[in-house]
Amino acid sequence: MSAFDNILRVLAELSASGLSYLVPKKKGLIVFLPCHDPDKFNGNLRALFLYLASEFPSQQTRWVANNRATFLDLKDGGHGVSYAKQFPWPILRAEQVIVDAVRPALGIGRFRFVQLWHGAGFKNIGLLNPNKKYGLYAFLYRAFSSRCVFIIAGSNEDRTRISAAFGTERVVITGLPRNDVLFNPAFGLGRGQQRFGWSGQSRIVVYAPTFRETGGANPFSQGFWERLEDFLTLTDSVFLVKKHPLDCDLEVPSGYSRILDVTGLVSEVQDLLGRTDILISDYSAIVTDFVVTGKPILFYTYDWDRYLANCRSSYYDLKTVLPGPFVATEEELLVRLGDLSWFFESDYRILYQRFVERFHFHRDGFASQRVAKILMSKK
């Protein structure tokens, strides 16, 4: 989104905040306002939206679509949906607004938010971010938080971080609705292998890095892509790249049969994770989701020192919290992919399980149910 578009959005939200004191609420109406990745129908909001549609069909729900494609898909599916490219008018009549990030300009309006934060990550967010602890942003952020009926978290430790970041104690450990699908991988890619041209038995390796706030992500050399293609053919594997929504630097070469950039093809990354055999990531919160599958993760931290020195500060000591293994070179990455014996070593299993328990109190696939129960009790 350009700076001009951001200005228009903020002005629209300030206008909506003002109008919220004049427009009457519609009893029982729940509106979903995607804030983290507004063009997509995905994440915790999607999971809860579909759960309510399935289990509470009489409940009035409405999705605020930021683009025509999402609007038409949901409309064709028989769901309540409104198209609102800039001005979020559908939230004016909502009794509760479900969000997955913070829109500070809405904090001064007459709204009741339910915060389904988009990631159980490692970075200092909100009021924990040293660059945003003071001034107008902090004031509006606190105002927004004060209007949150409740905020979800995945574990006790995650609740502590979320509470400090939002400046509120109204944080409930429910688990993340988007991870429910990971306990039932049948809802994942399914026959997607045929769509992309590989066999149903192929091992799926997914590379899903976070974005670099300073730009310049260049994880692989041209020679590596060629060696990787040979490795994938030999091991009957495919290498799928899923970029972060804000990543504009990572370039994936075309022309390889087993290396594919699926960023534009996968709207809901959890559906992809449900079919993933090995995940390669770095400092991304996606690893906290994937570990509930119990499958291997490689941390490709080729720019460790540069990342820690130039990107947003971390809430955790990553070297202590992440289970590893940490891979710094292309050569070591291929070695680790070729020999997974490290994943079954007893010492590593302890680290892996400790990581799972740190971020997931509930490991049962019923997060949407728990959130819905609280949501209905707050009506």
Secondary structure, DSSP 8 states (H G I E B T S, - for coil): --HHHHHHHHHHHHHHHHHTTTS---TT-EEEE--SSTTS--HHHHHHHHHHHHH-TTS-EEEEESSHHHHHHHHHTT--EEE-SS--GGGGG-SEEEESS--GGGGGSS--EEE--S---SB--GGGSGGGSSHHHHHHHHHHHHTEEEEEESSHHHHHHHHHHHT-S-EEE---GGGGGGG-GGGSSTTHHHHHT--TT-EEEEE-----TT-------HHHHHHHHHHHHHTTEEEEE---TT--S----SS-SSEEE-TTT-S-HHHHHTT-SEEEESS-THHHHHGGGT--EEEE-TTHHHHHHHS--BSS-HHHHS---EE-SHHHHHHHHH--GGGG-HHHHHHHHHHHHHH-S--SS-HHHHHHHHHHHT-
